[in-house]
Every structure is written in structure tokens, then in C-alpha cells.
Amino acid sequence: MYSFEDADPVDNVSGAFSSTYTPGMIYDRPDWEASFSLRGRITPRWSIYSSNTFRGKFVAWIQSQDKVVPATIDLNIGTDIQTSDKITVFAELRNLLNRKNYIFYGYQTQGINCLMGIKCAL
């Protein structure tokens, strides 16, 4: 697996690529997977970010049959605001392309959706 990260306090870029391609040996694992994320700060307490995942097709073994699951493209954006040293409010838009993605055969992810919440550090 290859990965890189730049932990500059203003911007954060990270990514990874892995390959598990072993013909006929591994089920429910994509041929390859790549992810990329980017974070930028608007102010010292407000940031925006994007996290993106790309996966190759994979084969699932279901009732003695091979089922091919298509490749996945998952694009997400979000923002967070640190209201105090211990509290952060965030909002994310997930699956921006509204694709029918599968992490496992038979378990489809939601279409475009929103996640909002509060993070508390103890």
C-alpha cells in the first residue's frame, strides 16, 4: 500500500492506494482501492473537506455462484466548525453522485445523504 500525508496546519492532503488482486483467490475484496482526502481551513476554527474513495469491481461467492459487483465511486464533502476547545459541529454530504455502491454484495449503500452532528472531546 502506498500512502502520503502532509500535516501542514493550514491544509491536509492524504491518500492511499492498495491492490488485493489475486485471481480466483479472494472473494468480497475489490481488485484495487484508492482514496483521497483534502482539508482546507477557512478560519482557524472553520474547515471544509472532501473524502473520496474509488474501488474496483469484485466477485462475491453466493450460493455456489460468482456474482460480479461493479466498481464504486464515492465522493463526499463536509464542513466543521470548532465552537470551543471541546465541541465541534459538523455537516457532511455523502455519495454526491447518488450511485448504487456496494461494500459487500447485497448491502447497497444509501444514495446521496446528509449527516450532521456534534463532536465532544472529553
Secondary structure, 3 states (H helix, E strand, C coil): CEEEEECCCCEEEEEEEEECCCCCCCCCCCCEEEEEEEEEEEECCEEEEEEEEEECCEEEEECCEEEEECCEEEEEEEEEEECCCCEEEEEEEECCCCCCCEEECCEECCCCEEEEEEEECC
